Amino acid sequence: MPRLLPAPAAAALGGQLAVLIDGAYTSAARLGPDGPAAAGLHLARDLVRAAATGNG
C-alpha cells in the first residue's frame, strides 16, 4: 500500500493524534463526555485533513 503521507509528516500526525486522544481521555474522565472532550473527533478530523492537504 502506498504511503499517504511522507514518513516525517506521518510521525508528526501520529504524535498530534496521540496527544489529542490522551487529552480527550483525561478531560472526559474529569469533566464528562460533554465537556471539552466532545470536540475530540472534530479536532482529529481537522488534523488528518490538514496533514493530507499539506497544511498541517
N, C-alpha and C positions, 0 to 999 in steps of 0.2 A: 504494500500500500504506500503510495507517495505521501511525503510529508505535506501537511497543510501550512505549516509554519517552519521557518528555519530553526535549528536547534536552540540558539540563544533566545529567540522570541518565545519558543515553546516553554523553555525553562522559566522565563520571566512570567509568562502567563500562569504556569503551574504554581509558582510561588505566590502570585497575587490571589489566585483562587484558594490556595491553602489558607492564607491569612483571612480571606473573606469568610471561608467556611468555619474556621476556628472562632472568629469574632462573632459570627451569627449564632454558633452553638452556645457560646458563653452568654451572649445577650439574651437568647431565648431562655436559657436556664435561669437567668436572673430576673428578666423583665417579662417573660412570657412570649409566646409566638406572635402576638400582635404588636410588640414593641419594635425597636429598630431592626430586629432580625427579619421582619416581614418584607423588607426591601431586598433581602439577600438574593433571591432569584433574579430580580430585575438587574441588580448590580452585576451578577455573574454573567448574564446575557450581554450587558454592555461591555464588560471586559473582553469576552470572547469576540464580540462583533468588532471592537476596536482593534484587537490583535489581528483578526482576519483581514481587515481593511488597511492595516499598516498604520493605524492611528494610536496604537497602544504602547 
